[in-house]
Amino acid sequence: MLPTVMVTFGILGLVLGSSWCWLGTVVFLCLAAFDPFLGVDHSRRQQSMPRLANIILYFQIIPVFCLWIVFAWRMNAGAETMTLVDFAGATISVAFMTALGGLPAAHEMFHRSSTGGKLVGSLLSTFFASSYASLAHNHIHHIETNTPDDTETPYRGENVYHFVVRAAARQHRESWRIELTRLKRLGLAFWHPTNTILQGLIQYALLQALFFSIAGFQGMLMLMCVSLLGLFILEIFSYLQHYGLVRVPGSPIEKRHAWNHLTPISRALTFEITAHSHHHIDPEVPYYELPPVTDAPQMPSAITCFVAALIPPLWHRYIGRPKIQMWDNEFANAAELELAAEANRNAGWSDSLTPAVT
């Protein structure tokens, strides 16, 4: 329930108004500073009530919707007394709290076969104007992981800002291509009600209309700012989970092809998606059964890595390059070492980072 607790802080900050609008962001940064000191958490969840675990997953839609209702109210009721700094605090906090409360749950729903699960995932993703992102995620990312065709793998040396723009554009473009191809194969028009892209556009338009009815054009503008920032946050987590990794196209996806962030708060806040290695081996395993693979590539706290990635020199010097060198030395096979050497050259890194192929 930690994601719900985080969203509650965001709601409280909006209700209090003024500088309190920053409360959600401040709490997140405190967790980022605190999580690394808790050490690693390699314990496997002893889940005796899977039905309750699933209910908690679906429950996330309630606090997230409440957050956005209070956000719309704040934009209407207290906007005249808010400063530019207050507006920034509200935008950043709502984006972060929605990301923490909604994105991990939405991601889990993307891999569920139930209609209800897919609907909840789509609704949670609507706040980021990406309700159909599951198309590219499921049909490309989970097949082309760590290859040049993947939509969610950053290059070595690529900073997070460049990656976010590149990844978001490719995911939307590829999702459109996948859905339009499906419709064409079935002989259906773009306007057919089963069109996932059309459904997503309608959902976001309805959300915009709701904000306009409550807070006018200013509310719509704030909504778009939060959506863009939320999409930025979403792509940063992809950046952290696959940074710089390589895989021969068509080869099996193994536990070495994803980074794990096995600290207590990171695991709890993300519905275990930071136990990422096994998720890529079997994406249908529910979050409460994901094992923390200890002999797979490891990163520090996901929250700390998130903050560090925002400062590219800090990220590359102290986390990115050292971890990539470790992966090349300890996990890459002979074919991957050749790809790694080329990736290092493209990044402008020294060839000495990658061990020679034997």
ABEGO torsion letter per residue (X at the ends): XAAAAAAAAAAAAAAAEEAAAAAAAAAAAAAAAAAAAAEBBABBBBBABAAAAAAAAAAAAAAAAAAAAAAAAAAAAAAAABBAAAAAAAAAAAAAAAAAAAAAAAAAAAABABAAAAAAAAAAAAAAGAAAAAAAAAAAAAAABGBAABAABBBBGBBAAAAAAAAAAAAAAAAAAAAAAAAAAAGBBAABAABAAAAAAAAAAAAAAAAAAAAEAAAAAAAAAAAAAAAAAAAAAAAAAABGBBBBBGBBBBAAABBBBBBAAAAAAAGGAABAAAAAABAABBAAABBBBAABBBBBBAAAAAAAAABAAAAAAAAAAAAAAAAAAAABBAAAAAAAAAAAAAAGBBAAABBBBX
